[in-house]
Amino acid sequence: MTHLVHERFGDILIPTTGPEFDPLNWPKAGAYPLFPYHNRLVGAAFEHEGRHYEVLPHPALGSDAQHGPAHCRRWHVVSHEPDRIELALNYEADADWPFDFRAVQRFVLADGRLDVELALTNTGNGTMPGGFGWHPYFAAGLGNAVSCVAAEIWPVSSMGIPSGAAPQTRDANKPFPSEGFTVFLSEWGAATATLDGGAEITLTAGPELPHLVAHRMPAYVCLEPVSHVAGVFGFPPEAKAGAGLFVLQPGEERSARLSVGIAGSAA
């Protein structure tokens, strides 16, 4: 998604500046899908069922990979109506991810709301670890209020991502600071932000997306609902499932829903 514009409030997402860009250098704009994992994959490698797998690192991250390869691939339109669109990607195992899968995004525009459905299917012959999420760049400067009702926050390592240590209890209504930050939350109920054009957005998601990454910079805020905790591939084996990493059997599908509610008064 490169633009999301409201008739009264203007840009909900930071718009991309042009129709083309390097997918490995996604602009800080729009929104993109996170399949089949999100955030850093430290060392661009992981273990699954006793085997060691390596993927290509991201050019900007040294030895690490990030956010999965799905947003760097060409998706096709499955169906398209005035108020909705379905996109799909049939991914074949390669150097960026060693398993076959099908990913789907469904977008529906309703009255004052964008509904999103994500689905991931293992199309290979063996099991596949993974997860999914959505990475929007909301148009909110540092002076705008941003918050999230969430009961847990994850301690981070020197890499800036959760280390596998247990999450800590958080004041569920604690406001976010009006400065740059990145936090990793769980047991969240809703995230809200006042946008530059006056819109008040409320992000909610179903139980399949129990974790949220909140990342704030001067021109935008990312509120990313995700199925697993960032860095989960590096967690101790006994902690991975509890942190949301799932294993898909051949032919198995997982799906999730989220919504962006839009209200407020135009600036």
BELJO-V823790 format. One line per field, one symbol per residue. ss: DSSP state (h for helix, s for strand, l for the rest). phi: phi as a letter, one per 30 degrees, with the letter a starting at -180 (. if undefined). burial: 1 if it has 24 or more other C-alpha atoms within 12 Angstrom, else 0. Layout:
ss=???
phi=???
burial=???
This chain:
ss=llllsslllsslslllllllllhhhlllllsssssslllsshhhssssllssssllllllllllsslllhhhlllssssssllssssssssllsllslllssssssssssllsssssssssslllllssssssssslslllllllssssssssllslllllslllllsslllllslllllssssssssssssssllllssssssslllllsssssssllssssssslllllhhhllhhhhhhhllsssllllsssssssssssslll
phi=.cbbbcdcciddcedddadbadddbeddaiabdcbcabidcdihaacbhiccbbbdddeccicccaiicddccdcbddaabecaabcbbccceaddadbdaccbbbcbccdiaccbbcbbbdcccbdbdlaaabbccddbdddcdbaadbcbbcdccddibecjdddcdbdecddddcadabbbcbhccabbaccddjdccbcbadddbdcbccbbbecabcccdbdbdeiddcdeedcdddcjdcccdeidbbbabbbcdbbjbdd
burial=111111001111111100000001011111111111111111111111000010111100000111111110100000000000011111100001111111111111100011111111111000111111111111111101111111111110000011110110000000010000011111111111111111111111110111111111101111111111111111100001001111110000111111111110000
